Amino acid sequence: MASALQSPLVRYGMGASSAVVLFVIAFTFAEGIVQTMLFVLAVVELLIVPQFLKAAAE
């Protein structure tokens, strides 16, 4: 049975959805250095998390 994590759409969708949540939190609730850290974390979610999920699917 194939894993859902083998699909790139699922992997990048999971990273993108959590990145969107982080961006919204950063824009609405955070200020200063905390806001910048949340933006960096959102970029990591977009770029790195799908690679970890790909490795987990193998």
C-alpha contacts under 8 A as a table, 3 or more apart, distances in Angstrom:
res1	aa1	res2	aa2	distance
2	A	6	Q	7.36
3	S	6	Q	5.66
3	S	57	A	6.62
4	A	7	S	5.95
4	A	10	V	6.80
5	L	8	P	7.32
5	L	10	V	6.20
5	L	11	R	5.90
5	L	53	L	6.43
5	L	54	K	6.57
5	L	56	A	7.75
5	L	57	A	5.42
6	Q	10	V	7.82
6	Q	11	R	7.67
6	Q	54	K	6.57
6	Q	57	A	5.71
6	Q	58	E	7.74
7	S	10	V	5.43
7	S	11	R	6.49
8	P	11	R	5.05
8	P	12	Y	6.00
8	P	50	P	7.89
9	L	12	Y	5.44
9	L	13	G	5.74
10	V	13	G	4.98
10	V	14	M	6.11
11	R	14	M	5.39
11	R	15	G	6.54
11	R	49	V	7.88
11	R	50	P	4.99
11	R	53	L	6.29
11	R	54	K	7.21
12	Y	15	G	5.07
12	Y	16	A	5.93
12	Y	46	L	7.07
12	Y	50	P	5.50
13	G	16	A	5.01
13	G	17	S	5.98
14	M	17	S	5.33
14	M	18	S	6.48
14	M	50	P	7.75
15	G	18	S	5.47
15	G	19	A	6.12
15	G	45	E	5.16
15	G	46	L	5.05
15	G	47	L	7.75
15	G	49	V	5.96
15	G	50	P	6.26
16	A	19	A	4.93
16	A	20	V	6.11
16	A	45	E	7.03
16	A	46	L	5.53
17	S	20	V	5.21
17	S	21	V	6.48
18	S	21	V	5.10
18	S	22	L	6.31
18	S	42	A	7.44
18	S	45	E	6.92
19	A	22	L	5.06
19	A	23	F	6.18
19	A	41	L	7.78
19	A	42	A	4.41
19	A	43	V	6.94
19	A	45	E	5.67
19	A	46	L	6.24
20	V	23	F	5.06
20	V	24	V	6.21
20	V	42	A	7.38
21	V	24	V	5.21
21	V	25	I	6.24
22	L	25	I	5.12
22	L	26	A	6.05
22	L	38	L	6.25
22	L	39	F	7.20
22	L	41	L	7.64
22	L	42	A	5.76
23	F	26	A	5.02
23	F	27	F	6.16
23	F	38	L	7.09
23	F	39	F	6.31
23	F	42	A	6.57
24	V	27	F	5.23
24	V	28	T	6.09
25	I	28	T	5.32
25	I	29	F	5.57
25	I	30	A	6.83
26	A	29	F	5.82
26	A	30	A	4.93
26	A	31	E	7.48
26	A	34	V	7.83
26	A	35	Q	5.02
26	A	36	T	7.88
26	A	38	L	5.86
26	A	39	F	6.86
27	F	30	A	6.38
27	F	35	Q	7.32
30	A	34	V	6.01
30	A	35	Q	4.91
31	E	34	V	5.93
31	E	35	Q	5.01
32	G	35	Q	5.43
32	G	36	T	6.59
33	I	36	T	5.02
33	I	37	M	6.14
34	V	37	M	5.05
34	V	38	L	6.21
35	Q	38	L	5.13
35	Q	39	F	6.32
36	T	39	F	5.08
36	T	40	V	6.30
37	M	40	V	5.10
37	M	41	L	6.14
38	L	41	L	4.97
38	L	42	A	6.14
39	F	42	A	5.06
39	F	43	V	6.38
40	V	43	V	5.16
40	V	44	V	6.30
41	L	44	V	5.01
41	L	45	E	6.19
42	A	45	E	4.95
42	A	46	L	6.36
43	V	46	L	5.05
43	V	47	L	6.23
44	V	47	L	5.21
44	V	48	I	5.32
44	V	49	V	6.98
45	E	48	I	5.82
45	E	49	V	5.22
45	E	50	P	7.81
46	L	49	V	6.52
46	L	50	P	7.24
47	L	50	P	6.56
47	L	51	Q	7.45
48	I	51	Q	5.38
48	I	52	F	6.63
49	V	52	F	5.12
49	V	53	L	6.22
50	P	53	L	4.99
50	P	54	K	6.07
51	Q	54	K	5.03
51	Q	55	A	6.36
52	F	55	A	5.15
52	F	56	A	6.21
53	L	56	A	4.90
53	L	57	A	6.20
54	K	57	A	5.17
54	K	58	E	6.64
55	A	58	E	5.38
